[in-house]
Amino acid sequence: MLLLYILGIRVYHVIILIFSLFNSKAKLFIRGRKNLFNEIKQQVDAGEKHVWFHFASLGEFEQGRPVLEKLKVLFPAKKIVVTFFSPSGYEIRKNYALADVFYLPIDTAHNARRFLDLINPEMAIFTKYEFWHFYFKELKNRNIPLYVISGIFRPNQVFFKWYGGFYRQILKAVSYFFVQNEESKRLLNSIGLFNAMVSGDTRFDRVYENAKSPKKLTKVEAFIGNSPTLICGSTWPEDENLLSALPEKYPDWKFIIAPHEIHESHIESIEKQFPIGSVRFSVLNSNNQTPNAEYQTLIVDNIGMLSSLYQYGKLAYIGGGFGAGIHNTLEAAAFGLPVIFGPKYDKFQEAKDLIILSVAKSISAGDELLTAFESFAANEIARIAAKKYVGDKKGATDKIISTIIQPNQP
């Protein structure tokens, strides 16, 4: 199985190399790893101990960020190294002030040894998932504590299959699991791993703090005026196709669309689906005058505004539910927004919870979107319940920190 794993890593790398010839993300993936070890050597003092945080992408960074920042507050002298697997995380957070930020070198035995030699970690913290054989093995060989935070496991994962022995061995390198729910803990127990605590999801801490002091967006405020507003976050073409019917049916509402992908062809596609009364944020922002009242739909053509946009909404639509899975519903719920999303939400416990609480609805077609929209449009009870749900679930960060710092007190 190890040989198959090594082969799989190499094949994946070759595929990315091929895709990099015409795909911008793949190009960033390859380019970002060129001369990577020299870059790390120049920026990181191997003579000092570091705390290593690894995130798959931007979503996992925001999820694990409360732990990183709380650790830095408690121990400001600690040096932190952050790695990302995906360009969508690295490119957005490469200038993050609290850490040295790099791409994660591809998982090979040589890379794992060389990387750990360079960053000299006193502990490693992985958020939610990504379980790399050689990195985990090397951490264990060096007796470096390895923590998985906000972990979540499902019965259909390879770890819990009869043929998953190799992957179960990877999990055995983890010093402690901080998981989101009881099911995850039971699954780990079922394969002989009892080093687990149900600490909850650190995303609740992140979105709760964000909702307390969001960034003020004056141009957005001027665009909205006194109109009720639907915030459409991280949308994909399938989502936008359904949403395009709403502005005409609800002329008194404003609509803000913050798509997951902001390349020019996608923005142009959205403009074609919302041809009347739509404007790009970049155009609005470059105009010193007050936005014209005729604008009904604002298309956000940048990255980084979404978490602050929700403060201006009355209702939210979360994209991704017609693809791999929905994006972050908690950012909206933290502001007291009921949420609507597509059918693929089964991997997200918070989405299931919100549906049970009647503050979220899953839809599969346009008529269902209209029904959900109308049911939430003036539902103040749902707004209160959404905000309370987030407030009740916060606290995972403190549980994690209090456990991992005990053997590392100064």
C-alpha positions in Angstrom: 0.0 0.0 0.0 2.9 2.4 0.7 4.1 1.9 -2.9 0.6 2.8 -4.2 0.6 5.9 -1.9 4.0 7.0 -3.3 2.8 6.3 -6.8 -0.4 8.2 -6.2 1.6 11.3 -5.0 3.8 11.2 -8.0 1.0 10.8 -10.5 -0.9 13.7 -8.8 2.2 15.8 -9.2 2.5 15.0 -12.9 -1.1 15.7 -13.5 -0.7 19.1 -11.8 2.3 19.8 -14.0 0.3 19.1 -17.1 -2.6 21.2 -15.9 -0.3 24.1 -15.0 0.2 24.7 -18.8 -3.3 26.1 -19.1 -4.8 26.3 -15.6 -4.0 29.3 -13.3 -4.4 27.5 -10.0 -2.3 24.6 -11.1 0.4 27.0 -12.3 0.4 28.7 -8.9 0.6 25.2 -7.2 3.8 24.4 -9.2 5.4 27.9 -9.2 4.8 28.3 -5.5 6.9 25.2 -4.8 9.9 26.2 -6.9 12.9 26.9 -4.7 10.7 26.4 -1.8 13.3 25.0 0.6 15.7 27.8 -0.1 12.9 30.3 0.6 12.2 28.5 3.9 15.9 28.4 4.8 16.2 32.2 4.3 13.1 33.1 6.3 13.0 30.6 9.1 15.7 30.4 11.8 16.2 26.6 12.3 17.9 27.3 15.6 14.6 28.4 17.1 11.6 26.2 17.9 8.4 26.9 15.9 4.7 26.0 16.1 3.7 24.6 12.8 0.1 25.1 11.6 -1.0 23.4 8.4 -4.1 24.2 6.5 -5.5 22.6 3.3 -6.9 25.9 2.0 -8.4 29.2 3.0 -11.5 27.7 4.7 -9.4 25.6 7.0 -7.2 28.6 7.8 -10.2 30.6 9.0 -11.3 27.5 10.9 -8.0 27.1 12.7 -7.1 30.8 13.0 -8.7 31.3 16.4 -6.3 28.7 17.9 -3.3 30.2 16.2 -4.2 33.8 17.3 -5.0 32.7 20.9 -1.7 30.9 21.1 0.1 34.0 19.9 -1.7 36.2 22.5 -0.8 33.8 25.3 2.8 33.4 24.1 3.7 36.3 21.8 7.4 35.3 21.6 6.5 31.9 20.0 7.5 31.7 16.3 4.8 30.3 14.0 5.1 28.6 10.6 2.0 28.2 8.4 1.7 26.0 5.4 -1.0 25.6 2.8 -1.6 22.8 0.3 -3.8 24.9 -2.0 -3.1 28.1 -3.8 -6.5 29.5 -2.8 -5.2 29.5 0.8 -1.6 30.6 0.3 -2.2 33.4 -2.2 -4.8 35.1 0.0 -2.8 34.7 3.3 0.8 34.7 2.2 1.4 38.0 4.0 -0.3 37.0 7.2 1.4 39.1 9.9 1.6 36.5 12.7 3.5 33.7 10.9 5.9 32.8 8.1 3.7 31.4 5.4 4.7 28.8 2.8 3.3 26.1 0.5 3.6 22.6 1.9 6.2 20.6 0.0 4.8 17.5 -1.7 4.6 14.5 0.8 7.7 12.5 0.3 10.1 11.0 2.9 12.9 13.3 1.8 10.7 16.4 1.8 9.3 15.6 5.2 12.8 15.2 6.8 14.2 18.3 5.1 11.1 20.5 5.9 11.1 19.5 9.6 14.9 20.1 9.8 14.3 23.6 8.6 11.3 24.7 10.7 12.3 22.8 13.9 8.7 22.4 15.2 7.9 22.0 18.9 4.4 20.9 17.8 2.3 20.5 14.7 -1.4 21.4 14.4 -3.5 20.3 11.4 -7.0 21.6 11.0 -10.0 19.3 10.1 -8.3 17.0 7.6 -5.3 16.3 5.4 -3.4 13.3 6.7 0.1 13.0 5.1 1.9 9.7 5.6 5.5 10.9 5.5 5.0 14.1 7.5 3.1 12.3 10.2 5.6 9.5 10.4 8.5 11.9 10.6 6.8 13.9 13.4 6.2 10.7 15.3 9.8 9.5 14.8 11.0 12.8 16.3 8.5 12.7 19.2 6.9 16.0 18.1 3.3 16.4 19.3 0.8 16.4 16.4 -2.7 17.6 16.9 -5.7 17.5 14.7 -8.2 20.3 15.5 -11.9 20.6 14.4 -11.6 17.1 13.1 -14.7 15.4 11.7 -14.9 11.8 10.6 -17.6 9.8 8.7 -18.2 6.0 8.4 -17.6 6.0 4.7 -14.0 7.2 5.0 -11.2 4.9 4.1 -9.9 4.8 7.7 -13.0 2.7 8.8 -13.0 0.2 5.9 -11.6 -3.3 6.1 -9.0 -2.3 3.5 -8.0 0.9 5.3 -5.1 -0.4 7.4 -2.5 1.8 5.8 -4.5 4.9 6.5 -5.3 3.9 10.0 -1.6 3.7 10.6 -1.3 7.4 9.5 -3.9 8.3 12.1 -1.9 6.5 14.8 0.8 9.2 14.5 -1.6 11.8 15.8 -1.0 12.7 19.5 -4.5 14.0 20.1 -7.7 14.6 18.1 -10.0 17.5 18.9 -13.2 16.5 17.0 -16.4 18.3 16.2 -19.0 15.7 17.3 -19.6 12.5 19.2 -19.8 10.4 16.0 -16.2 11.3 15.1 -15.0 10.3 18.5 -16.9 6.9 18.3 -15.4 6.2 14.9 -11.9 6.8 16.2 -12.6 4.6 19.2 -13.8 1.9 16.9 -10.3 1.6 15.4 -8.5 1.7 18.7 -7.9 5.4 18.9 -9.0 6.8 22.3 -6.9 9.9 22.3 -9.8 12.1 21.3 -11.9 14.9 22.8 -15.2 16.4 21.5 -14.1 20.0 21.7 -16.4 21.4 19.0 -15.7 23.4 15.9 -13.3 26.4 16.1 -15.2 28.0 13.2 -17.9 29.1 15.7 -15.3 31.1 17.6 -14.0 32.7 14.5 -17.4 33.7 13.1 -18.7 34.8 16.5 -15.7 37.2 16.9 -16.1 38.4 13.3 -19.7 39.3 13.9 -18.9 41.3 16.9 -16.7 43.7 15.0 -17.2 43.5 11.2 -15.5 45.8 8.8 -17.6 48.8 7.8 -18.3 48.9 4.0 -19.6 52.4 3.2 -20.1 51.8 -0.5 -22.2 48.7 0.3 -24.2 50.7 2.8 -24.9 53.3 0.2 -25.9 50.7 -2.3 -28.4 49.0 0.0 -30.0 52.1 1.6 -33.0 50.9 3.5 -33.8 47.9 1.3 -33.9 44.3 2.6 -30.9 42.4 1.1 -30.1 38.9 0.2 -26.4 38.1 0.5 -25.4 35.3 -1.9 -22.0 34.0 -0.8 -19.5 31.7 -2.6 -21.9 31.1 -5.5 -21.2 28.9 -8.5 -22.9 29.1 -11.9 -25.6 26.5 -10.9 -26.5 28.7 -7.9 -26.5 31.9 -10.0 -28.8 30.4 -12.6 -31.5 29.9 -9.9 -30.9 33.2 -8.2 -31.2 35.2 -11.4 -35.1 34.8 -11.2 -35.3 36.7 -7.8 -34.6 40.4 -8.7 -37.5 40.7 -11.0 -39.9 39.0 -8.6 -38.7 41.0 -5.6 -38.0 44.6 -6.9 -38.0 46.0 -3.4 -35.0 43.8 -2.4 -31.3 44.3 -3.1 -29.1 41.4 -4.0 -25.4 41.0 -3.4 -23.6 38.2 -5.2 -20.1 37.3 -4.0 -19.0 34.4 -6.3 -16.5 31.7 -5.3 -14.6 32.3 -8.5 -13.9 35.9 -9.6 -12.2 35.4 -13.0 -13.4 37.7 -15.7 -15.4 35.1 -17.7 -17.4 34.2 -14.5 -18.1 37.8 -13.6 -19.3 38.4 -17.2 -21.5 35.4 -17.0 -23.2 36.8 -13.9 -23.7 40.1 -15.5 -25.5 38.4 -18.4 -27.8 36.6 -16.0 -28.5 39.8 -14.1 -28.6 42.3 -17.0 -30.9 44.9 -15.5 -29.7 47.0 -12.6 -26.5 45.2 -11.8 -23.1 46.7 -11.1 -19.6 45.4 -10.1 -18.2 46.4 -6.8 -15.0 47.6 -8.5 -17.1 50.1 -10.6 -19.1 51.2 -7.6 -15.9 51.6 -5.5 -14.2 53.7 -8.1 -17.1 56.1 -8.4 -17.1 58.9 -5.8 -20.8 59.5 -6.2 -23.5 57.8 -4.2 -24.7 54.6 -6.0 -27.6 55.2 -8.3 -30.9 53.9 -6.9 -31.6 51.9 -10.0 -28.9 49.4 -9.1 -30.5 46.3 -7.6 -27.7 43.7 -7.8 -24.2 44.2 -6.7 -21.6 41.7 -8.0 -18.5 41.5 -5.8 -15.5 41.0 -8.0 -12.9 40.7 -5.3 -11.9 38.2 -2.5 -12.1 39.0 1.2 -15.3 41.0 1.6 -17.8 38.2 2.2 -17.4 37.8 5.9 -18.2 41.5 6.4 -21.0 41.6 3.8 -23.3 39.4 5.9 -23.8 42.3 8.4 -25.9 44.0 5.8 -28.2 41.1 5.0 -31.6 40.0 6.0 -31.2 36.5 4.5 -28.3 34.5 2.9 -27.9 32.1 0.1 -24.7 29.9 0.4 -23.3 28.5 -2.8 -21.6 25.1 -3.6 -24.6 22.9 -2.8 -24.9 21.8 -6.5 -21.2 20.8 -6.6 -18.8 19.4 -4.1 -20.6 20.8 -1.1 -21.8 24.0 0.4 -19.5 26.7 1.6 -19.5 28.4 5.0 -23.0 28.8 6.4 -21.7 29.9 9.9 -20.5 33.3 8.8 -24.0 34.2 7.8 -25.7 32.6 10.8 -23.4 34.5 13.2 -25.1 37.7 12.0 -28.5 36.2 12.5 -29.2 35.4 8.9 -31.3 32.4 8.0 -29.6 30.5 5.2 -30.6 28.7 2.0 -28.4 26.3 0.1 -28.3 23.5 -2.4 -28.8 19.7 -1.9 -25.2 18.7 -1.1 -24.8 19.5 2.6 -24.5 16.0 4.2 -20.9 16.5 5.2 -21.6 19.6 7.2 -23.0 19.1 10.7 -23.8 22.8 11.2 -26.0 22.7 8.1 -28.0 19.8 9.5 -28.3 21.5 12.8 -29.6 24.7 11.2 -32.2 22.8 9.2 -33.4 21.1 12.4 -33.6 24.5 14.1 -35.7 25.8 11.1 -33.2 28.5 10.3 -32.0 26.9 7.1 -33.5 25.2 4.0 -32.0 23.0 1.3 -33.3 23.5 -2.2 -33.0 21.7 -5.4 -35.0 23.8 -7.9 -36.2 27.3 -8.6 -39.6 26.8 -7.1 -38.1 25.6 -3.9 -35.8 28.6 -3.8 -38.8 30.9 -4.0 -40.6 29.1 -1.3 -37.6 29.2 1.0 -37.0 32.9 0.2 -40.6 33.8 1.1 -40.6 31.8 4.3 -37.5 33.6 5.6 -38.0 37.1 4.2 -39.7 38.4 7.3 -38.9 35.7 9.8 -37.4 37.4 12.9 -37.6 34.3 15.0 -35.3 32.5 12.6 -32.8 35.4 12.8 -32.7 35.2 16.6 -32.3 31.4 16.5 -29.5 31.5 14.0 -27.5 33.9 16.1 -28.1 32.0 19.3 -27.0 28.7 17.6 -23.6 30.2 16.9 -23.2 31.8 20.4 -24.1 28.5 22.1 -21.5 26.5 20.1 -18.5 28.7 20.6 -15.7 27.8 23.0 -13.7 25.1 21.2 -10.6 27.3 21.0 -10.2 27.5 24.8 -10.7 23.7 25.2 -8.0 23.1 22.6 -5.5 25.6 23.9 -5.9 24.5 27.5 -4.9 21.0 26.5 -2.0 21.6 24.1 -0.1 24.2 26.1 0.1 22.2 29.4 3.4 20.5 28.5 4.6 23.7 26.8 4.3 26.2 29.6 7.2 28.7 29.6 
